[in-house]
Amino acid sequence: MEAMTQDLFPKAPDAHALERGEVLAPRFDANGLIAAIAVHAETGEILMLGWMNAEALSLTLSTGKIHYFSRSRNELWLKGETSGQVQLVVEIRVDCDQDAVLVKCLPQGDGGACHVGFRSCFYRVVEDGRLVERP
Amino acid sequence: MEAMTQDLFPKAPDAHALERGEVLAPRFDANGLIAAIAVHAETGEILMLGWMNAEALSLTLSTGKIHYFSRSRNELWLKGETSGQVQLVVEIRVDCDQDAVLVKCLPQGDGGACHVGFRSCFYRVVEDGRLVERP
């Protein structure tokens, strides 16, 4: 995993390069992953939070379709490959310390992102300590 | 960490309880953390992605101010304690498998969230493989 990460992306030499530089140098964690937030490019709705390893990020950039790494299945995953809910990339942003990416996308298929059946995975609000389903 | 997690939050007994139940049963990872996305409650702007352990999530719920766990400093952290950029909680959501939370908040102080000086940590877009700073 570490070797693959080094092959696909460089490491930032210092904090200034990491925070203000123009080189994409993602800081993958000990498991080789960064967090990826998928947002609907037209509505701004936050659809889901997933994980990417270097290969998933690289494929997302090269194909224009969001790829994740499934922590539970321990495998690379083209979102929508079976559900049809492919997420077409409109814009990719990276955060200050390059350990998270924000992907604005257009969900295909039925327009949803969540395997439970909701458009967004964040369909429950914490209210008085209980979870309540809310649009 | 595991003991503390069990003290503060229950575990969901099955997938249905996890995905459709009304009990908050966050699934902390091997390091005792879940991802937390902070969003501006009025503009919808995604401000930052941080991490919470059970104590940080519990304090966020009880105090109405977002607390994170710093992976680099390895300590609990009240956002804004030194910068003044306290994030007042408006709404907390949890995702389908309860390993991420989405917090709508109102940033205090100068209204920013990022230590580099931008309002949002996601101030760079990937364009043709290079990072470009964009509002």
Boltz contact constraints between the chains, C-beta under 6 A:
constraints:
  - contact:
      token1: [A, 19]
      token2: [B, 116]
      max_distance: 6.0
  - contact:
      token1: [A, 22]
      token2: [B, 130]
      max_distance: 6.0
  - contact:
      token1: [A, 22]
      token2: [B, 131]
      max_distance: 6.0
  - contact:
      token1: [A, 24]
      token2: [B, 126]
      max_distance: 6.0
  - contact:
      token1: [A, 24]
      token2: [B, 131]
      max_distance: 6.0
  - contact:
      token1: [A, 35]
      token2: [B, 35]
      max_distance: 6.0
  - contact:
      token1: [A, 35]
      token2: [B, 49]
      max_distance: 6.0
  - contact:
      token1: [A, 37]
      token2: [B, 37]
      max_distance: 6.0
  - contact:
      token1: [A, 44]
      token2: [B, 44]
      max_distance: 6.0
  - contact:
      token1: [A, 46]
      token2: [B, 102]
      max_distance: 6.0
  - contact:
      token1: [A, 49]
      token2: [B, 35]
      max_distance: 6.0
  - contact:
      token1: [A, 49]
      token2: [B, 100]
      max_distance: 6.0
  - contact:
      token1: [A, 91]
      token2: [B, 125]
      max_distance: 6.0
  - contact:
      token1: [A, 92]
      token2: [B, 126]
      max_distance: 6.0
  - contact:
      token1: [A, 93]
      token2: [B, 122]
      max_distance: 6.0
  - contact:
      token1: [A, 93]
      token2: [B, 125]
      max_distance: 6.0
  - contact:
      token1: [A, 94]
      token2: [B, 124]
      max_distance: 6.0
  - contact:
      token1: [A, 95]
      token2: [B, 121]
      max_distance: 6.0
  - contact:
      token1: [A, 95]
      token2: [B, 122]
      max_distance: 6.0
  - contact:
      token1: [A, 96]
      token2: [B, 114]
      max_distance: 6.0
  - contact:
      token1: [A, 96]
      token2: [B, 116]
      max_distance: 6.0
  - contact:
      token1: [A, 96]
      token2: [B, 121]
      max_distance: 6.0
  - contact:
      token1: [A, 100]
      token2: [B, 49]
      max_distance: 6.0
  - contact:
      token1: [A, 102]
      token2: [B, 46]
      max_distance: 6.0
  - contact:
      token1: [A, 102]
      token2: [B, 122]
      max_distance: 6.0
  - contact:
      token1: [A, 114]
      token2: [B, 96]
      max_distance: 6.0
  - contact:
      token1: [A, 116]
      token2: [B, 19]
      max_distance: 6.0
  - contact:
      token1: [A, 116]
      token2: [B, 96]
      max_distance: 6.0
  - contact:
      token1: [A, 121]
      token2: [B, 95]
      max_distance: 6.0
  - contact:
      token1: [A, 121]
      token2: [B, 96]
      max_distance: 6.0
  - contact:
      token1: [A, 122]
      token2: [B, 93]
      max_distance: 6.0
  - contact:
      token1: [A, 122]
      token2: [B, 95]
      max_distance: 6.0
  - contact:
      token1: [A, 122]
      token2: [B, 102]
      max_distance: 6.0
  - contact:
      token1: [A, 124]
      token2: [B, 94]
      max_distance: 6.0
  - contact:
      token1: [A, 125]
      token2: [B, 91]
      max_distance: 6.0
  - contact:
      token1: [A, 125]
      token2: [B, 93]
      max_distance: 6.0
  - contact:
      token1: [A, 126]
      token2: [B, 24]
      max_distance: 6.0
  - contact:
      token1: [A, 126]
      token2: [B, 92]
      max_distance: 6.0
  - contact:
      token1: [A, 130]
      token2: [B, 22]
      max_distance: 6.0
  - contact:
      token1: [A, 131]
      token2: [B, 22]
      max_distance: 6.0
  - contact:
      token1: [A, 131]
      token2: [B, 24]
      max_distance: 6.0
